[in-house]
Amino acid sequence: MDMKRIFVAVAAALLTLAANAQGAAFSFASFDMDARSAALAGTGKDSSGNIAWTAGANPAAMVLSDKMVGVQAGYGSWMPASSPNSRMSAAAAYNSGKFGIGVSYSGIFHPAYEVVGESGELGGTFAPSDMKLAVGAGFRLPWNMSVGVVAKYLESSLAAKQSYNGFSGSLYLGYSSGKLGVSLGIEDLGPAVKGISGQKYSLPSSVLLSGNYSFEFSDLHSLQADLDLNYYLSNAMAAALGVEYSFKDMAFVRAGYRVASRTAPAPGFLSCGLGVKLWGVGLDAAYIAPVAGSPLGNSMLVSLSYSF
């Protein structure tokens, strides 16, 4: 069958799925970022440079990378304005050039509190947490195109003996040619989650349009702009723009801004960050500024990665 017809058919399927889906539980899964992405306001899903992170975020971009193996670990202070939460992540990926596969983990750990029984007796302490496990695979197609799928297991432990879990899937189409990269995706589709009261909550499903363009001024200096547009199927929208300056592809300065409607699962924020990369080892740091109304203010993330 003609590959162009396959591309059109898959794109139509994405839009059909989007028209029939809903969105809104496990909202933490909709803004799962490493330090580079956080510095770019959550963009970068279409960037093929860090294959470990994109294995779980957009494997259609991962398989278009020139990197074969990538690993990454991250840690940070998350939403410290509300409480001293911490965020941890790890990822690994392999890319043969035609097929790529990767796994990733991320967790948010909240402060512990005293558990009080029905009769007022103390029952120790409990620390709420959120967790995501993802497996992603990408396949390279002709004409610089690709397709990627991600399966996620999501879990939230909100209180002692109250744990909720669910599954979601994402599908992506990618295209890369020289300085331009573009992806179209439908993210976090899955069954609704039943709460303790019996009420059902749908996942934060969305349609994603992600792109990046590189400007090379010389062998020393380059600039890359990343843009992500999300339409959440709960009738919310978000847009994020990130810009990265690179010196010799070794030192990086980044900044980004995200705007989001009030009901979007991930709020708007302003961010910045720095990075350095030598002999395949990358160290990135991000800071999220305290913008009015955003609970993410003063969050900080650090990521350590290696790829070749």
Backbone hydrogen bonds, N-H to C=O, Kabsch-Sander energy under -0.5 kcal/mol:
donor,donor_aa,acceptor,acceptor_aa,energy
6,I,2,D,-1.4
7,F,3,M,-2.3
8,V,4,K,-2.1
9,A,5,R,-2.4
10,V,6,I,-2.5
11,A,7,F,-2.2
12,A,8,V,-2.2
13,A,9,A,-1.9
14,L,10,V,-2.2
15,L,11,A,-1.9
16,T,12,A,-2.0
17,L,13,A,-2.6
18,A,14,L,-2.2
19,A,15,L,-1.7
20,N,16,T,-0.8
20,N,17,L,-0.9
21,A,17,L,-0.5
21,A,18,A,-0.9
25,A,202,S,-2.0
29,A,26,F,-1.9
30,S,27,S,-1.6
31,F,28,F,-1.1
32,D,29,A,-0.6
33,M,31,F,-0.8
38,A,34,D,-2.6
39,A,35,A,-2.1
40,L,36,R,-1.0
40,L,37,S,-0.5
41,A,38,A,-1.5
42,G,37,S,-3.1
43,T,37,S,-0.5
43,T,40,L,-1.4
47,S,44,G,-1.6
51,I,49,G,-0.9
54,T,50,N,-2.0
55,A,51,I,-1.2
56,G,53,W,-1.2
57,A,53,W,-1.4
58,N,54,T,-2.9
61,A,58,N,-1.7
62,M,58,N,-1.3
63,V,59,P,-1.9
64,L,61,A,-1.0
65,S,62,M,-1.6
70,G,93,A,-2.1
71,V,306,Y,-2.5
72,Q,91,A,-2.3
73,A,304,L,-2.4
74,G,89,S,-2.5
75,Y,302,V,-2.4
76,G,87,R,-1.7
77,S,300,M,-1.5
78,W,76,G,-0.6
78,W,85,N,-1.9
81,A,297,G,-0.7
82,S,79,M,-1.2
83,S,79,M,-1.6
85,N,78,W,-0.8
85,N,83,S,-2.5
86,S,109,F,-2.0
87,R,76,G,-2.6
88,M,107,G,-2.4
89,S,74,G,-2.1
90,A,105,Y,-2.3
91,A,72,Q,-2.4
92,A,103,V,-2.3
93,A,70,G,-2.6
94,Y,101,I,-2.9
95,N,68,M,-3.3
96,S,99,F,-3.2
100,G,138,G,-2.3
101,I,94,Y,-2.6
102,G,136,G,-2.3
103,V,92,A,-2.2
104,S,134,A,-2.2
105,Y,90,A,-3.0
106,S,132,K,-2.0
107,G,88,M,-2.7
108,I,130,D,-2.4
109,F,86,S,-2.9
110,H,108,I,-0.5
110,H,128,P,-2.5
113,Y,126,F,-2.2
115,V,124,G,-3.2
116,V,114,E,-0.5
117,G,121,E,-3.7
120,G,117,G,-1.7
123,G,115,V,-3.8
126,F,113,Y,-2.2
129,S,157,S,-1.7
130,D,108,I,-2.3
131,M,155,E,-2.7
132,K,106,S,-2.6
133,L,153,Y,-2.4
134,A,104,S,-2.6
135,V,151,A,-2.4
136,G,102,G,-2.5
137,A,149,V,-2.4
138,G,100,G,-2.5
139,F,147,V,-2.9
140,R,98,K,-2.7
141,L,145,M,-3.3
145,M,141,L,-0.6
145,M,142,P,-1.1
146,S,174,G,-2.0
147,V,139,F,-2.2
148,G,172,Y,-2.3
149,V,137,A,-2.6
150,V,170,S,-2.2
151,A,135,V,-2.6
152,K,168,S,-2.9
153,Y,133,L,-2.9
154,L,166,G,-3.0
155,E,131,M,-2.3
156,S,164,Y,-2.9
157,S,129,S,-3.0
158,L,156,S,-0.7
158,L,162,Q,-1.5
159,A,162,Q,-1.2
162,Q,159,A,-2.3
164,Y,156,S,-3.1
166,G,154,L,-2.3
168,S,152,K,-1.8
169,G,189,L,-2.5
170,S,150,V,-2.3
171,L,186,I,-2.2
172,Y,148,G,-2.8
173,L,184,L,-2.7
174,G,146,S,-2.6
175,Y,182,V,-2.4
176,S,144,N,-2.0
177,S,180,L,-2.6
180,L,177,S,-1.8
181,G,212,N,-2.2
182,V,175,Y,-2.8
183,S,210,S,-3.1
184,L,173,L,-2.3
185,G,208,L,-2.6
186,I,171,L,-2.3
187,E,206,S,-3.1
189,L,169,G,-2.7
193,V,201,Y,-3.5
195,G,193,V,-0.5
195,G,199,Q,-3.5
198,G,195,G,-1.6
201,Y,193,V,-3.1
205,S,22,Q,-0.6
205,S,203,L,-2.2
206,S,187,E,-1.6
207,V,231,Y,-2.4
208,L,185,G,-2.9
209,L,229,L,-2.3
210,S,183,S,-2.5
211,G,227,L,-2.4
212,N,181,G,-2.3
213,Y,225,A,-2.1
214,S,179,K,-1.7
215,F,223,L,-3.9
216,E,214,S,-0.5
217,F,215,F,-0.7
217,F,221,H,-1.6
218,S,221,H,-1.6
222,S,246,S,-1.8
223,L,215,F,-2.9
224,Q,244,E,-2.4
225,A,213,Y,-2.5
226,D,242,G,-3.2
227,L,211,G,-2.8
228,D,240,A,-2.3
229,L,209,L,-2.4
230,N,238,A,-2.8
231,Y,207,V,-2.3
232,Y,230,N,-0.6
232,Y,236,A,-2.5
233,L,205,S,-2.3
235,N,232,Y,-1.6
236,A,232,Y,-1.0
238,A,230,N,-2.1
239,A,259,V,-2.6
240,A,228,D,-2.5
241,L,257,Y,-2.4
242,G,226,D,-2.7
243,V,255,A,-2.9
244,E,224,Q,-2.7
245,Y,253,V,-3.0
246,S,222,S,-2.6
247,F,251,A,-2.7
248,K,220,L,-3.1
248,K,246,S,-0.6
250,M,247,F,-2.1
251,A,247,F,-1.8
252,F,275,G,-2.7
253,V,245,Y,-2.1
254,R,273,G,-2.8
255,A,243,V,-1.8
256,G,271,S,-2.2
257,Y,241,L,-2.3
258,R,269,F,-2.8
259,V,239,A,-2.9
261,S,237,M,-2.7
264,A,261,S,-1.9
269,F,258,R,-0.9
270,L,289,A,-0.5
271,S,256,G,-2.6
272,C,287,Y,-2.0
273,G,254,R,-2.0
274,L,285,A,-1.4
275,G,252,F,-1.8
276,V,283,L,-2.0
277,K,250,M,-2.6
278,L,281,V,-2.4
281,V,278,L,-2.4
282,G,280,G,-0.5
282,G,305,S,-2.7
283,L,276,V,-2.7
284,D,303,S,-2.5
285,A,274,L,-2.6
286,A,301,L,-2.5
287,Y,272,C,-2.8
288,I,299,S,-2.6
289,A,270,L,-2.7
289,A,287,Y,-0.6
291,V,289,A,-1.6
294,S,291,V,-2.2
297,G,294,S,-1.1
298,N,288,I,-2.6
299,S,296,L,-1.8
300,M,77,S,-2.3
301,L,286,A,-1.8
302,V,75,Y,-2.6
303,S,284,D,-2.5
304,L,73,A,-3.0
305,S,282,G,-2.8
306,Y,71,V,-2.3
307,S,280,G,-1.7
308,F,69,V,-1.9
